[in-house]
Amino acid sequence: MNDTAGTADFAGMGALVTGGGSGIGAATAALLMARGARVAVLDRDPSGAPDGAVRVAADVTSDAAVRAAVAEAVAELGALHTLVGNAGIGAVGSVEDNDDAEWGRVLDVNVLGLVRTARAALPHLRRTAAERPGRVSITHTCSIAATAGLPQRALYSASKGAVLALTLAMAADHVREGIRVNCVNPGTADTPWVGRLLDRADDPAAERAALNARQPMGRLVTAREVAAAIVHLASPGASAVTGTALAVDGGMQGLRLRTAP
């Protein structure tokens, strides 16, 4: 996948990226803009969005705030062709380590945040799909944690498993409306959240080395690599792709390498 291919393939298209103030979301917004899209970023703090993006402040846990922000973004963009549901938070621990309140908080952001955003965006996407078939999409940022058992990630994995199931169900619901729905499953990515996680480790260098080694390519995935996959799924070039989960994980999901003798 070449993230520089089709330099202007998003020309004339409007895109909304949630969680676009940093990390994967900011990289996705920048790449969409580089390929010709008009981009709005919805984030609690959108100040880190790339220059040229429309910045809209909203918390995805508030339905009213999301509806207002989506309406504002679409008014600025003129039309909405692409929604990237990327806003999310992490969680560490086994099933015993987080109380009900924390389970509710993470699921509220990681799952219901996508629901609220899609619910607000769908009327706008339907209008565009009627005019521009094959060019309208929703792409979720999911995780390898949805399909692989990872230690100390019970809550996070449960939330991302729900994102995967939601993606497939939405793809079935909206395919005949001309709206494609897919997700990207990153492995461990070099993002600000992972950086904070490493900072809290007893030995950050050893923890980073362990995370690198867990992925067969031997390194963390970059935010730009994940963004390239998101933008590919959202692009007109992927007009026949829906209900797909694309792993960007350095081979973590599918490869089983022999250990050195």
Backbone bond lengths (Angstrom), bond angles and torsions (degrees), N, CA, C in turn:
res aa  C-N    CA-C-N  psi(-1)  N-CA   C-N-CA  omega(-1)  CA-C   N-CA-C  phi
1 M - - - 1.466 - - 1.522 109.13 -
2 N 1.320 116.80 122.97 1.456 121.40 -177.49 1.525 108.56 -105.78
3 D 1.336 116.20 113.58 1.473 117.96 -174.52 1.519 112.61 -76.87
4 T 1.343 117.88 -1.20 1.460 120.10 175.33 1.528 111.69 -102.30
5 A 1.347 117.00 -3.94 1.457 120.20 -179.60 1.524 109.89 -68.76
6 G 1.336 116.19 151.71 1.455 120.51 176.60 1.509 110.98 57.37
7 T 1.346 116.72 58.83 1.448 121.46 -168.53 1.526 113.01 -53.74
8 A 1.322 117.89 -36.75 1.466 120.10 -176.68 1.524 111.23 -115.58
9 D 1.339 117.84 29.75 1.468 119.33 -174.94 1.524 112.96 -71.66
10 F 1.340 118.11 -11.96 1.464 121.37 175.16 1.534 111.95 -102.06
11 A 1.318 117.14 11.83 1.471 120.02 -179.20 1.526 110.45 -58.13
12 G 1.321 115.39 132.77 1.452 120.82 -179.86 1.511 114.77 80.82
13 M 1.329 117.37 4.57 1.460 121.39 -177.96 1.521 110.99 -107.63
14 G 1.331 115.74 145.55 1.456 121.89 176.63 1.509 110.44 -106.05
15 A 1.322 116.77 136.31 1.464 122.11 -177.83 1.519 110.23 -130.83
16 L 1.327 115.35 141.97 1.459 122.50 175.68 1.517 108.25 -119.96
17 V 1.327 116.90 126.30 1.461 122.78 -178.97 1.520 108.58 -118.31
18 T 1.330 117.43 119.29 1.465 119.51 175.16 1.531 108.86 -87.15
19 G 1.327 115.40 150.09 1.459 119.42 -176.06 1.517 111.72 63.78
20 G 1.324 116.48 32.30 1.465 120.84 -175.18 1.509 114.32 -91.11
21 G 1.326 117.44 13.64 1.454 120.04 -179.54 1.510 114.42 -85.67
22 S 1.339 117.31 -8.04 1.462 120.08 -179.36 1.527 108.94 -164.55
23 G 1.318 116.02 171.03 1.455 122.99 170.20 1.521 114.84 55.15
24 I 1.332 115.97 -135.41 1.455 122.32 -176.27 1.526 110.62 -61.06
25 G 1.319 117.80 -40.58 1.461 120.70 -178.95 1.516 112.74 -63.12
26 A 1.332 116.88 -44.26 1.464 120.10 178.79 1.523 110.76 -65.44
27 A 1.334 116.82 -40.18 1.466 120.03 177.86 1.517 111.08 -64.17
28 T 1.336 116.96 -38.03 1.460 120.95 178.38 1.522 111.00 -66.64
29 A 1.324 116.76 -44.92 1.461 120.13 178.44 1.522 111.02 -59.69
30 A 1.329 117.19 -43.25 1.463 120.84 -179.58 1.524 111.43 -63.86
31 L 1.335 116.62 -41.09 1.462 119.67 -178.77 1.530 111.46 -70.14
32 L 1.321 117.04 -38.99 1.461 119.83 175.75 1.531 110.82 -60.06
33 M 1.315 116.08 -42.84 1.460 119.60 178.89 1.525 110.89 -65.22
34 A 1.332 116.73 -39.92 1.458 120.28 179.41 1.524 111.47 -62.70
35 R 1.316 116.10 -25.23 1.462 120.30 -178.88 1.525 112.22 -101.67
36 G 1.328 115.88 17.53 1.451 119.97 166.55 1.509 117.13 103.82
37 A 1.340 118.63 -4.60 1.463 120.60 -177.25 1.521 111.47 -77.80
38 R 1.320 115.10 151.87 1.456 121.71 163.36 1.525 105.87 -88.11
39 V 1.321 117.53 128.93 1.463 121.29 -168.80 1.524 111.34 -125.45
40 A 1.331 114.95 135.03 1.458 121.97 169.49 1.520 108.20 -115.37
41 V 1.317 115.84 141.36 1.463 123.01 178.63 1.515 109.00 -113.26
42 L 1.313 116.49 126.19 1.459 123.08 175.26 1.523 107.45 -108.60
43 D 1.326 116.69 121.49 1.453 120.88 -176.89 1.530 107.98 -157.52
44 R 1.325 116.38 154.69 1.464 118.56 172.64 1.520 110.30 -58.78
45 D 1.337 116.15 -37.70 1.462 121.57 175.31 1.525 107.46 -132.54
46 P 1.321 117.49 92.21 1.472 119.93 -175.98 1.524 114.29 -82.88
47 S 1.325 117.62 10.01 1.467 119.79 -174.62 1.526 112.31 -64.06
48 G 1.334 117.68 -23.24 1.462 120.22 179.73 1.511 113.79 -86.81
49 A 1.332 117.82 3.22 1.465 121.04 178.14 1.525 110.02 -63.91
50 P 1.325 117.38 152.11 1.472 119.12 -179.16 1.513 111.99 -62.89
51 D 1.317 115.55 150.57 1.463 121.02 178.07 1.521 110.05 -57.30
52 G 1.310 115.81 137.30 1.448 121.11 179.37 1.513 114.00 98.21
53 A 1.334 117.19 -15.37 1.458 120.34 177.52 1.525 109.95 -80.66
54 V 1.319 116.02 147.72 1.461 121.37 170.82 1.523 107.49 -74.79
55 R 1.317 117.84 125.78 1.465 121.63 -177.05 1.521 109.61 -103.28
56 V 1.337 115.77 123.99 1.455 121.81 -179.61 1.526 108.10 -127.34
57 A 1.325 117.27 120.46 1.465 121.51 -178.77 1.525 109.91 -88.31
58 A 1.343 116.60 126.93 1.463 121.41 176.66 1.516 108.51 -165.29
59 D 1.315 115.34 152.72 1.458 123.30 175.48 1.522 107.73 -103.71
60 V 1.338 117.89 124.23 1.461 120.57 -174.89 1.523 113.05 -69.75
61 T 1.341 118.29 -6.12 1.462 119.79 175.51 1.532 112.30 -83.50
62 S 1.321 117.80 -3.40 1.467 122.02 179.43 1.522 109.74 -112.29
63 D 1.322 116.95 114.18 1.461 120.26 -179.99 1.526 111.01 -62.06
64 A 1.314 117.43 -42.85 1.461 120.50 -179.25 1.524 111.05 -63.15
65 A 1.337 116.56 -42.74 1.462 120.28 -179.91 1.523 111.25 -65.18
66 V 1.329 116.34 -40.11 1.468 120.20 -179.86 1.519 110.36 -65.90
67 R 1.324 116.98 -45.18 1.471 119.53 179.92 1.528 110.93 -60.30
68 A 1.317 116.83 -43.22 1.462 120.12 179.86 1.523 111.02 -66.11
69 A 1.338 116.49 -41.06 1.462 120.32 -178.32 1.523 111.59 -67.22
70 V 1.329 116.87 -41.91 1.465 120.04 178.92 1.526 109.90 -63.90
71 A 1.323 117.25 -43.25 1.466 120.40 178.05 1.529 111.16 -60.64
72 E 1.338 116.11 -42.54 1.467 120.10 178.25 1.519 111.19 -63.51
73 A 1.338 116.21 -44.18 1.461 120.35 -179.15 1.522 111.41 -62.54
74 V 1.323 117.10 -45.52 1.466 120.18 -178.52 1.525 110.52 -65.47
75 A 1.327 117.00 -37.70 1.463 119.79 177.01 1.529 110.86 -60.61
76 E 1.337 117.47 -38.21 1.466 121.62 178.50 1.526 111.76 -72.53
77 L 1.334 116.00 -38.59 1.468 120.60 -176.50 1.524 112.69 -78.42
78 G 1.313 116.19 -30.15 1.451 120.66 -176.91 1.512 113.38 95.71
79 A 1.329 117.73 -35.10 1.467 123.52 177.02 1.518 107.33 -162.41
80 L 1.322 116.32 158.93 1.462 120.98 -179.73 1.520 109.38 -122.09
81 H 1.347 115.69 120.12 1.462 122.43 177.91 1.526 112.17 -108.38
82 T 1.325 116.14 -29.84 1.460 120.74 -170.26 1.519 109.96 -136.04
83 L 1.330 115.87 126.92 1.462 121.79 171.62 1.523 107.93 -114.99
84 V 1.319 116.04 126.52 1.465 121.34 174.14 1.523 107.52 -111.98
85 G 1.331 116.20 108.84 1.455 121.98 178.66 1.515 109.63 -88.79
86 N 1.322 115.65 95.93 1.461 121.04 -172.02 1.521 113.60 -118.24
87 A 1.322 118.87 -18.16 1.465 120.49 -176.64 1.525 110.40 -60.15
88 G 1.312 116.67 132.10 1.457 120.53 179.83 1.515 110.89 -169.41
89 I 1.330 115.20 164.73 1.461 121.23 177.89 1.526 108.79 -131.54
90 G 1.314 115.88 161.79 1.451 121.46 -178.78 1.515 112.25 -98.98
91 A 1.314 114.91 172.30 1.460 121.97 175.77 1.515 107.98 -157.35
92 V 1.317 115.82 142.54 1.463 122.12 -178.19 1.522 108.63 -122.17
93 G 1.329 116.22 142.79 1.454 119.79 173.26 1.510 113.07 129.70
94 S 1.330 115.52 164.71 1.456 122.13 173.72 1.521 108.70 -81.04
95 V 1.318 116.66 -178.34 1.456 120.79 -177.45 1.533 111.66 -63.41
96 E 1.324 117.23 -20.57 1.464 121.49 -178.96 1.526 113.67 -86.00
97 D 1.325 116.78 -14.23 1.463 119.57 -165.84 1.521 115.49 -91.32
98 N 1.335 117.89 -10.06 1.461 120.24 179.31 1.524 109.71 -123.50
99 D 1.332 116.44 135.66 1.463 120.15 -178.04 1.528 110.47 -82.37
100 D 1.332 115.62 177.53 1.458 120.21 -177.00 1.520 112.08 -59.49
101 A 1.321 116.90 -36.66 1.461 119.79 -178.92 1.521 111.12 -63.47
102 E 1.335 117.18 -40.88 1.457 119.92 179.41 1.525 111.45 -70.12
103 W 1.341 116.48 -38.48 1.465 118.77 174.64 1.524 110.09 -59.06
104 G 1.314 116.43 -44.74 1.455 119.68 179.35 1.518 112.59 -63.15
105 R 1.330 117.05 -40.51 1.468 121.14 -178.65 1.528 111.43 -64.11
106 V 1.333 117.04 -46.33 1.466 120.35 -177.18 1.530 111.27 -68.77
107 L 1.331 116.75 -43.41 1.457 119.43 178.19 1.527 111.21 -65.25
108 D 1.323 116.88 -34.07 1.457 121.08 179.05 1.523 111.08 -61.92
109 V 1.334 116.86 -42.10 1.460 120.42 179.50 1.529 111.13 -78.04
110 N 1.328 116.73 -52.84 1.462 120.54 -168.40 1.521 113.99 -74.08
111 V 1.329 116.98 -30.67 1.468 120.11 -178.01 1.529 110.73 -108.39
112 L 1.327 116.94 -59.42 1.455 119.08 -177.46 1.527 111.90 -66.46
113 G 1.328 117.35 -26.44 1.463 119.06 174.83 1.521 111.54 -60.55
114 L 1.341 116.67 -40.40 1.466 120.23 176.52 1.519 111.14 -67.44
115 V 1.341 115.76 -40.05 1.463 120.20 179.44 1.530 110.49 -61.38
116 R 1.323 116.26 -48.67 1.466 119.70 -177.92 1.534 111.52 -61.34
117 T 1.328 115.93 -42.33 1.460 119.43 -177.86 1.524 110.96 -67.35
118 A 1.331 116.53 -45.41 1.463 119.73 179.21 1.525 110.99 -63.52
119 R 1.316 116.48 -41.90 1.464 120.65 -179.23 1.528 111.11 -59.43
120 A 1.336 116.30 -39.65 1.464 120.16 178.55 1.522 112.19 -74.16
121 A 1.334 116.78 -31.68 1.467 120.74 -174.79 1.523 113.38 -85.58
122 L 1.331 118.48 -25.82 1.466 120.65 -171.31 1.534 113.92 -57.72
123 P 1.322 120.41 -42.00 1.477 117.23 178.08 1.528 112.93 -58.45
124 H 1.337 116.35 -37.53 1.463 120.53 178.43 1.533 110.68 -70.69
125 L 1.315 117.38 -41.22 1.465 121.43 179.34 1.527 110.95 -64.94
126 R 1.318 117.36 -39.29 1.474 120.03 178.70 1.531 110.88 -61.23
127 R 1.313 116.32 -42.48 1.463 119.17 -179.80 1.522 110.41 -61.44
128 T 1.316 116.59 -42.57 1.456 120.29 -179.23 1.521 110.90 -69.95
129 A 1.336 117.18 -39.37 1.464 120.72 -179.29 1.517 111.57 -61.71
130 A 1.322 117.22 -33.30 1.460 120.35 178.95 1.527 111.24 -65.80
131 E 1.347 115.63 -27.93 1.464 120.70 -178.20 1.523 112.22 -96.20
132 R 1.337 116.90 -31.22 1.471 121.49 -172.98 1.522 109.86 -130.82
133 P 1.343 119.08 68.91 1.467 120.45 -178.59 1.529 111.82 -59.52
134 G 1.341 114.88 141.42 1.462 120.84 179.60 1.508 114.34 85.35
135 R 1.321 117.76 -4.63 1.466 120.49 -175.75 1.522 113.10 -116.08
136 V 1.323 116.94 11.48 1.460 120.67 -175.99 1.526 109.24 -117.96
137 S 1.339 116.43 132.84 1.459 118.98 -173.32 1.516 112.38 -154.40
138 I 1.321 113.83 158.03 1.464 123.58 167.89 1.518 106.39 -124.01
139 T 1.318 116.44 129.86 1.460 120.80 177.82 1.519 108.79 -127.94
140 H 1.327 116.02 125.23 1.465 121.92 179.76 1.525 110.65 -99.61
141 T 1.314 115.90 144.76 1.464 120.54 167.43 1.520 107.74 -87.80
142 C 1.317 116.08 108.97 1.459 122.37 178.91 1.536 107.43 -100.92
143 S 1.321 118.81 -135.90 1.467 121.07 -179.58 1.514 109.90 -171.29
144 I 1.319 115.81 152.80 1.459 120.75 170.70 1.526 110.49 -58.92
145 A 1.330 117.30 -22.09 1.468 121.18 178.14 1.524 112.40 -64.22
146 A 1.338 117.47 -15.29 1.467 120.57 177.36 1.513 111.91 -74.13
147 T 1.333 117.56 -22.63 1.467 120.58 -172.64 1.520 113.96 -126.29
148 A 1.322 117.80 -5.75 1.465 121.46 179.76 1.526 108.79 -130.12
149 G 1.322 116.27 137.06 1.457 119.71 178.18 1.521 111.31 -76.22
150 L 1.323 116.64 116.02 1.460 121.70 -179.52 1.526 109.21 -113.49
151 P 1.312 118.46 138.76 1.467 119.78 179.53 1.518 111.91 -69.46
152 Q 1.319 115.52 146.17 1.457 122.69 175.94 1.530 113.21 61.20
153 R 1.320 116.13 34.34 1.469 120.20 179.60 1.533 111.03 -138.85
154 A 1.335 118.47 32.48 1.469 120.51 -173.47 1.526 111.97 -59.17
155 L 1.305 117.60 -51.76 1.456 121.01 -177.75 1.527 111.30 -66.77
156 Y 1.305 116.64 -47.55 1.464 120.63 179.83 1.526 110.55 -59.54
157 S 1.341 116.47 -44.85 1.461 120.53 -179.39 1.519 111.56 -63.25
158 A 1.327 116.71 -40.86 1.467 119.87 178.19 1.521 110.84 -61.19
159 S 1.324 116.59 -40.89 1.468 119.30 -179.53 1.524 110.71 -66.36
160 K 1.322 117.28 -40.11 1.460 119.77 -178.02 1.528 111.65 -76.91
161 G 1.343 117.62 -28.89 1.455 119.49 171.46 1.517 110.65 -61.71
162 A 1.336 116.25 -38.38 1.461 120.51 176.36 1.528 111.05 -66.16
163 V 1.325 117.73 -36.53 1.467 120.87 177.88 1.525 110.38 -63.39
164 L 1.327 117.31 -42.03 1.459 120.45 178.48 1.527 110.96 -61.79
165 A 1.330 117.13 -47.53 1.461 120.82 179.40 1.527 110.91 -63.34
166 L 1.337 116.71 -40.33 1.459 121.14 178.09 1.525 110.61 -61.45
167 T 1.321 117.14 -42.60 1.462 121.64 179.67 1.523 111.01 -58.44
168 L 1.319 116.67 -47.40 1.463 120.31 -178.64 1.530 111.27 -64.61
169 A 1.336 116.36 -42.83 1.464 119.77 -179.99 1.523 111.19 -64.95
170 M 1.326 116.95 -41.80 1.458 120.05 178.95 1.519 111.29 -66.39
171 A 1.333 117.22 -36.85 1.464 120.05 177.71 1.524 110.32 -59.88
172 A 1.335 116.83 -41.76 1.463 120.72 178.51 1.523 111.43 -67.51
173 D 1.330 116.77 -39.40 1.465 120.68 -177.87 1.521 113.24 -66.26
174 H 1.339 116.46 -34.69 1.465 119.07 -167.05 1.530 114.36 -114.37
175 V 1.325 118.03 1.78 1.464 119.54 -176.46 1.528 111.43 -61.26
176 R 1.315 118.01 -38.77 1.465 120.02 -177.74 1.523 112.57 -79.76
177 E 1.307 116.29 -5.01 1.472 120.63 172.11 1.524 111.01 -91.58
178 G 1.340 116.42 -2.39 1.454 120.45 -178.50 1.514 113.97 82.46
179 I 1.338 116.50 20.26 1.466 121.45 179.47 1.515 108.33 -112.49
180 R 1.324 116.68 116.79 1.465 121.89 178.93 1.528 109.47 -87.95
181 V 1.338 116.74 143.03 1.467 121.26 179.46 1.527 108.59 -132.75
182 N 1.319 115.97 122.11 1.464 122.73 -178.94 1.523 109.42 -138.85
183 C 1.323 115.54 173.57 1.467 119.43 173.30 1.517 110.13 -142.65
184 V 1.310 114.99 158.44 1.462 123.49 175.24 1.521 108.04 -113.06
185 N 1.329 116.16 133.85 1.461 122.02 -179.34 1.532 109.77 -110.16
186 P 1.331 117.16 89.94 1.470 118.13 177.72 1.524 111.36 -70.49
187 G 1.331 115.23 150.02 1.451 120.13 162.96 1.522 107.88 -78.65
188 T 1.309 116.97 -159.22 1.464 119.01 178.62 1.522 108.73 -67.44
189 A 1.318 115.83 118.57 1.464 121.38 -174.77 1.522 109.99 -107.17
190 D 1.307 115.35 148.77 1.459 121.96 -179.65 1.522 108.87 -81.16
191 T 1.327 115.42 81.05 1.464 122.81 -175.95 1.521 109.56 -120.59
192 P 1.335 117.63 168.36 1.476 119.12 177.98 1.522 113.39 -56.79
193 W 1.346 118.47 -36.19 1.468 119.99 179.91 1.525 110.93 -64.52
194 V 1.314 117.55 -44.35 1.466 120.44 177.92 1.532 109.82 -65.03
195 G 1.321 116.59 -36.74 1.464 119.35 176.68 1.515 112.02 -60.44
196 R 1.338 116.47 -42.15 1.475 119.77 178.20 1.524 110.57 -66.80
197 L 1.318 116.86 -36.93 1.457 121.12 177.79 1.528 110.50 -62.66
198 L 1.314 115.94 -43.00 1.466 120.13 179.02 1.528 110.74 -66.08
199 D 1.319 116.69 -37.93 1.465 119.83 -179.52 1.524 111.65 -61.68
200 R 1.338 117.79 -29.14 1.464 121.37 -178.57 1.527 112.83 -84.65
201 A 1.333 117.24 -9.56 1.463 120.66 -178.58 1.527 110.59 -71.78
202 D 1.336 117.09 152.74 1.462 121.30 177.60 1.521 110.75 -61.69
203 D 1.338 116.27 -37.90 1.460 121.44 179.19 1.527 107.52 -132.33
204 P 1.351 118.22 88.15 1.464 120.58 -175.22 1.526 113.64 -56.24
205 A 1.332 118.14 -38.48 1.465 120.31 -178.80 1.527 110.56 -65.76
206 A 1.331 116.99 -42.27 1.466 120.50 179.22 1.526 110.86 -67.10
207 E 1.338 116.47 -38.09 1.464 119.85 178.97 1.525 110.65 -65.99
208 R 1.328 117.79 -41.80 1.470 120.61 177.00 1.522 110.58 -62.50
209 A 1.319 116.88 -42.50 1.465 120.05 178.45 1.523 110.88 -60.79
210 A 1.340 117.24 -38.90 1.465 120.89 179.41 1.522 110.94 -67.11
211 L 1.340 117.20 -40.13 1.455 120.31 178.46 1.528 111.06 -67.34
212 N 1.333 116.55 -39.41 1.459 119.85 175.51 1.524 110.95 -59.54
213 A 1.335 115.97 -45.56 1.461 121.00 -175.71 1.525 112.08 -68.35
214 R 1.339 117.93 -25.06 1.460 120.88 -178.00 1.525 112.08 -67.53
215 Q 1.319 117.05 -24.62 1.459 121.40 178.87 1.521 109.05 -98.39
216 P 1.339 118.10 128.31 1.464 120.80 -173.21 1.526 114.62 -53.99
217 M 1.339 118.19 -29.29 1.461 119.08 177.89 1.519 111.84 -72.15
218 G 1.341 116.87 -12.81 1.453 120.69 174.08 1.514 115.15 84.30
219 R 1.317 117.55 16.52 1.466 120.44 179.10 1.517 109.80 -154.09
220 L 1.331 115.72 163.86 1.452 120.76 173.85 1.524 110.47 -71.21
221 V 1.304 115.79 153.00 1.461 122.36 173.43 1.528 108.21 -76.59
222 T 1.314 117.46 144.97 1.460 119.78 177.55 1.525 110.45 -90.83
223 A 1.326 115.45 156.29 1.464 120.23 177.46 1.520 110.72 -60.34
224 R 1.310 117.80 -36.89 1.468 120.88 -179.28 1.524 110.85 -67.25
225 E 1.332 117.81 -35.17 1.460 119.63 177.88 1.526 111.37 -65.82
226 V 1.319 116.68 -39.88 1.465 119.95 176.43 1.522 109.53 -66.90
227 A 1.325 116.93 -42.68 1.461 120.66 178.94 1.521 111.32 -59.15
228 A 1.325 117.58 -39.71 1.469 120.61 179.71 1.522 110.82 -61.24
229 A 1.337 117.02 -37.76 1.463 120.24 178.49 1.522 111.23 -69.64
230 I 1.331 116.99 -41.77 1.467 120.89 177.97 1.525 110.14 -60.57
231 V 1.320 115.94 -47.26 1.463 120.47 -177.47 1.530 110.51 -66.11
232 H 1.316 117.83 -36.42 1.464 120.31 175.83 1.523 110.63 -59.67
233 L 1.331 117.84 -48.96 1.461 120.74 -179.12 1.527 112.02 -64.19
234 A 1.317 116.90 -31.37 1.459 120.92 179.60 1.522 113.14 -81.56
235 S 1.313 117.80 -12.64 1.454 120.99 -170.61 1.523 112.61 -79.30
236 P 1.326 117.14 156.41 1.460 120.50 174.29 1.524 112.65 -57.89
237 G 1.319 117.60 -25.21 1.454 120.65 178.05 1.512 114.18 -66.97
238 A 1.327 116.88 -16.38 1.464 121.61 177.85 1.526 110.60 -105.79
239 S 1.320 116.46 32.70 1.466 120.97 -172.16 1.522 113.99 -65.30
240 A 1.335 118.61 -14.69 1.468 121.35 177.03 1.524 112.34 -102.65
241 V 1.325 117.36 9.26 1.463 121.39 -175.06 1.524 109.78 -106.44
242 T 1.323 116.06 117.36 1.456 120.83 173.89 1.524 108.81 -150.82
243 G 1.336 116.23 151.90 1.452 120.91 -177.54 1.520 113.37 69.00
244 T 1.330 116.26 30.15 1.459 122.21 -175.78 1.523 110.97 -114.68
245 A 1.329 116.00 139.78 1.469 122.56 172.03 1.521 107.47 -110.45
246 L 1.310 116.75 115.58 1.462 122.48 -176.77 1.524 109.69 -101.41
247 A 1.323 116.52 113.63 1.465 121.23 -179.82 1.522 110.19 -78.62
248 V 1.336 115.92 131.40 1.465 122.75 174.28 1.523 104.80 -127.35
249 D 1.321 116.07 78.78 1.463 120.71 -163.29 1.524 114.12 -137.96
250 G 1.335 116.51 17.45 1.455 118.80 -179.65 1.514 113.48 62.53
251 G 1.338 117.80 22.88 1.461 121.96 179.14 1.510 115.08 90.57
252 M 1.322 116.52 5.90 1.468 120.50 -172.73 1.527 112.92 -62.24
253 Q 1.330 117.44 -38.26 1.455 119.98 -176.42 1.524 112.32 -73.28
254 G 1.335 117.55 -44.61 1.458 118.84 -168.39 1.512 116.82 -104.23
255 L 1.333 118.10 -16.35 1.459 119.59 -172.94 1.531 111.81 -98.04
256 R 1.307 115.81 141.78 1.463 122.95 175.50 1.528 107.53 -128.46
257 L 1.328 115.59 90.20 1.468 120.00 -176.01 1.519 111.32 -82.28
258 R 1.317 115.23 145.93 1.468 119.49 173.59 1.529 109.03 -71.53
259 T 1.304 115.22 141.89 1.461 118.83 173.79 1.523 109.40 -77.38
260 A 1.312 114.68 154.52 1.465 118.71 -179.39 1.525 109.78 -64.15
261 P 1.344 118.18 141.64 1.470 120.71 179.92 1.505 111.18 -66.40
